[in-house]
Amino acid sequence: MSLNTFGHLFRFTTWGESHGPAIGAVVDGCPPGIALSEADLQPWLDKRKPGTSKFTTQRKEADEVRILSGVFEGVTTGTPIQLMIENTDQRSKDYGDIAQAFRPGHADITYQQKYGVRDYRGGGRSSARETASRVAAGGVARAVLASLVPGLKITGYMVQMGAKGIDRSRFDWGQIGENPFWCPDAVAAGEWAEYLDGLRLAHNSVGAVIEVVAEGVPAGLGAPLYGKLDSDLASAMMSINAVKGVEIGDGMASASLTGVENADEIRMGNDGPVFLSNHAGGILGGISSGQPVVCRFAVKPTSSILTPRRTITARGEEIDLVTKGRHDPCVGIRAVPVGEAMMALVLADHLLLDRGQTGGLRGRIG
C-alpha cells in the first residue's frame, strides 16, 4: 500500500493498523536544534485520545508517545524522527462477524476491491485510530512553528453537529476547552449534549463541521498554481478519515456573495496592510496574506452503528449487519485535534519551503 507520506520538505509517514501492536509516524525534514521531548507531544495526544467522555468511543488507550530517533539531548538532530504509540486495548473479537461482510459506509468493500485483502479488525489502516499518528507528527510541527514563528497559534473547534450550528454572536474562545465538543458556544454545547445522548442511546450517529484557525501566520507562505497553501490545506483536511468536504474562508458561501461583498478591502496600518474583512480565509492567490488562516471541514456520521444495515458478504450474499464494537457517536469530536495537527503540518512545510525559496524575506509595502 503506497502513498502513506504527506508533505514536501517537512514530510511525515504514518504506519500501523488499528488492532496491530502499535501505530506511529516518521517525521522527516525537521530542522535541527528544535527543542523536543515526549512531554511536548503528549498534551495533543491526550486531547484526541478515546474514552475521555461518554460521547466518544470507550476504547481505553493511554496513547503514550515514544520518540525512538531523531532527538539527542533534548533537541532535534535533523535526522528522521520516529514516533511510536502502542495499542493496548484492542478487542479484535468484536469484528469476527464482519470478516466476510462489508460494513455500509466503511472502506471495507473498496479495500477488498482494490487490494484483494484487508485487515477487518477495526478497519486496519482505514480506522480513525490512524489519526493518533498524525497528532503526534503535528506535535513536532508545532514545536518547529513555535521556534521559527513565535506567537503563531492554531485553534480548532466544532461549529456544527448534525443540523445544529453554533450562534456566532455567542462565540467565546474561552468556552472551547470547557465542554466535550470543543464548542465556542456554551448554549449550543448544552443542546448538543442532550441531542447526542439521544442518538447514542438509539444506536445512531451524526456528522459535524470543524473549524480550524491559525493566527499569526506570516504573509508569503504558499505559491501560485500548484503549490497553493489552500490546496495543500484542502488535501490535508480531506485526507482525515471520514472527512467529506473542506472550505477555506467563506468557502461555498462565497458563491452567494457579490464582488462588492466578497472583496476584502485594505487600508494601511502602522505596521503594514490592514484588511477590513477576511472572506478569503487568509489566503489570496494561494499565498498567505498575514490574516488568520481559516479552514473548515465536514465529517460524516460514524458508519459503525448498532442499528441493522443492509449489505453483502464477500461471496455476494445479501445480509443485514449490525456493527459491534466501541465507536464514536460523533467522530467529529475527536477530529478537532486532528484538524489542528494537519494545519500545523502544512504550515511548517510551507514555512520551510518559503525559507528555501526566498530566505524568508518579504516584499516591502509602505
N, C-alpha and C positions, 0 to 999 in steps of 0.2 A: 504494500500500500504506500504510494508516494504522496508527495505534496503535504507533508506534515510540518513544513517550515514557513514562517511568515517574517517579512521584513526585508530591507535592502542592506544597510550597513549594520544596524542593530537588529540581529536576527534571533529568533527563538524557534526551537523544535520541541514539540511535546511528544511524549511516549507513554505507553502503558494502557491498560484496559480497566474498566470499572471493577471487575472482580479478579484481577490479577494481583500479584503480591505487592505491587507498588505502581505509582504513576510519577511523572516528573517532566522536567524540561531541561534543555541545554540552551543557554543563552550565549551567543557568540557576537563579537563586535563591541563588547562593553569596554569603554576606555579604562586604562589602568589608573590606580590611585584613588578609586572611589571607595569611601568607607562603606563596608557592607558586612552584615552578620545575619544569622538566623533571626535574631531579635528584630531586625529591621523589616523582615518579610512576614513574620508571624501575625502581626495585627491585621494585615489584609486578608490572610487565610482564615483567621478567626471570624472575620466579617462575613465570609462566604460559606463557612463550614455548615454541614447539615445538623439537624436536631436542636437548633437554637430556640425554636418556639413550636407550638402546635401547628403552625401554619407552614412548616417545612417538613421534608422527609425526616422520619425518625431514625434513619440510619445514623449510628453514632461513630463519627470519625474525628479523631483529635486533629487531623490534618497538620501534623507537625512536620515542618520542612527541614531538610538537612542539606547543607552545602557541601558537596563532595569534591569540588575542584574550582579553580579559578580565583580563589581568595587566599591570601597569605598575610598573616599578622594584621588581620582586620581590614585589609584593602584589596580591591580587585587587582589582578596581575595583567589583565589584557588577554588572558587565555580563556577558553570556553568555561563557562560556569555551569556545573552540573547540579541540578536540584532534584531531590527525591522526597516523595511523600508516600509513606506506607499505607496500604489499605488494611484495616484491622477489623472491619465489621461487615464483611461480605456475607450474604445469605443466598448462595447460588441455588439452593434447593427451591427458592421461590420461583425460579424460572424454568423448572423442569417441564411444565405444561406447554411452554412456547418453543421448545427445542425444535419442533417440526411445524410450528404455526407462526404466522406473521401478525404482529400487533398492528391494528389500524392506526395510521398516523405516525408510525415509527419508521426507522430506516431499515428494519428487518428485511423487508422484501427487496429493496433496492440494493442492499449489500449482497443479498443472495444472487440477484440478477447480475450484478457486476462481477463479483469475485467467486461465486460458486461455493463459498464457505463463509461462515460468520460466527462470532462469539455471541451466543444468545444470552449469556449471563449478564443481565443488566444493560445489554446493548453494546458491550465492548467499547470500541472507540467512539461510537455514536452517543454514548451516555454523557449526561451533563457532568458526570464525575471528572471528565477530562478538563473541565474549566478550572479546577483547582490548580492545575499546572500553569495555566495562563496567568492566574492571580499571583502565583509565586514569581513567574517571569516578570509580571508587571511591577512587582515589588522592587526588582532590580532596576527596571526602567525609572521608577520613582526616585531611587537613590541617585541615578545619573542626572535626572532633571533637577533634583534638589541641589546637586553640586554645581551644575552648569547654569541653571536659571533659578536662582533663589527667589522665592515668592510665587512661583508658579503653583497653582492649586487646582486639583481635579476633584469634582464632587458629583456623585451620581445619586439619583432619587427616582422614585416611582411617581408618575404623573397620572396614570390611569390604570384601573383594574376592571377588566371587562368593559362595560359601557359607562362605568363610574369614574369621572375625571376629577382632578382637584379644582378648587376655586383659586385662580391666580391672585385674586385680591387678598387671600388669606396666606399667601406664600410666606413661610417663616423658615429661614435656613437653620435656625436652632432646633426645629422640630424633627429634622431628618434622622437624627440618631436616637430619638425618644420613642419610637414605635417600631414594631417588627416589619414594617413595609418600607422603611426609609422614605417616608412620605413627608413633604414640607407643609402639609395642611392637616392640622390636628383633627379637625372636624371630619374630613374625608377618611383619615386613618381609622377613626372610630366606626364609621359606616362600613368601611372595608372589612374590619374585623368581624362584624356581625354577618356580613354578606358571605365572606369566605368560609366562615364556620359552618354556615348552612350548606354550602356547596360541598365542603369536606365530608359532612355527615351524610350527604346524599350521594356520596361516591362519585362526585363530579369534579371538574377543574375549570380554570378560567385563565385567559391571557392577560397581558399587561403591556404598558408602554413605559419605557425607562428613558430618562433624560440625563445626559452627562455633559457637564460644563467644565471647561478648562479656562481658568482666569490667569492672567499674567503671561500668556503666550506671546513671545516676541513677534513682531511683524517680519515677514520674509520667509517663513517656513513653507515648503512646498514648491512645486514647479509647474509651468504651463503644460497642458495637454496630458501626457502620460505619467506624470509624477505629481499629480494634484494631491494636496493634503486631504481634500474632502473625498476624493476617490479612494484613497488608502484607508481613510476612516470608515467609509461605507463598506469596503471589503472586510475590514477588521470586525466591525459590528455584525455584519451579515454572516461571518464565519462562526459566530457564537451559536451553540446548539439551540434550536427552537426559534431562532430569530427569522422573521418573515418580511420585515420591512425596515428601512433606515431613512432618516431625514437629516439634513443639515440646515440649521437656521429655521426659517418658516417652512421649509420642505414643500410638501404637497399643497399646503395652504397658499404658497406663492402664486399658484395658478389662478387664484381668485382675486388677486390684487391687480391694480393698475400700475403703470410705470411710475406715476407720481407717488403712489402709496409705498411702493416697494423700494425705491431708491434710498439708500442710507446716506443722508446728507452729511456734509463735512464742514467743520469750521476749524480755525487754527487756535490751538490752546497754548499755554505757556510751555508745555513740554512736547509739542508736536500736534499732529492732526487729532481732532476730536470728532467722532461720529455721533450723530444725533439719534440714531436708531441702529438696530442690529438684525435686520431681516435676513441678511446673508449668513448669519451664524459665524461671523469672524473670519470668513474665507472669501476672497474675491479672486476670480481667475485661477483658482487652485492654490493661492498663496495666502497665508495668514495676514490679517490686516492690523493685528495688535489688539483687536477687540476680543472678548470672550468667545472661545470656540464652543458652539452649541450643537450637540448631536442627540438624536432620539432614535430608539429602535423598538419595534413591536415584537413581543414574544407570544407565540401561540399557546393555547391551553395545553397542559400536560396530557400526553396521549395515554399514559398508563393510568387507567381508572378501573374501579371495581364494577362498573356497570357493563353488562354484556354488550359486545360489539360484533357485528358480522365480519367474518374474514375467511381466509382459506389456509390450507396446510401446504407443505412443500409438495405433496402428492396431488394438489389441486382439489382437495375435498373442501366443501363449504361447511363452516362451523360457526358457532357463537363462542366468543372468547372473553374471559374475564382476566385482566392482568393483575396478578397478585404482586406482593412486594410492598416496599415503603417508598412512597412517591410524594412529590410536592403538589399540593392542590393548586398552587400558583407558582410556577418555576421562575416567574419574573422577579420574585422577591430576592432570590439568590443570584439573579442576573445583574443586579446593581453593581456589586464589587467587580464582577467580570467585565462589565462595560467600562468601569473606571480603569481597570488594568489594561484593556485594549487601547483606550485613549492614551495612557501613559506610554505604552509600547510604540504606538505610531508617532507620538510627539518626540520621543527620544530618538527614534530612527530618523525623522526628518530634521531634527536639530543637528545630528551628526552629518547628514547629507549636506545641509546648508553650510556647515563649517568647512566641509571638504571642498565645496564649490566656491564659496565666497569668502571664506575665512571668518564668517560671522559679521562681516561689515554690512552696513545698511546705507541705502540711498538717503542722502540728507534732504529733508523738507523744511523750508523756512530758515 
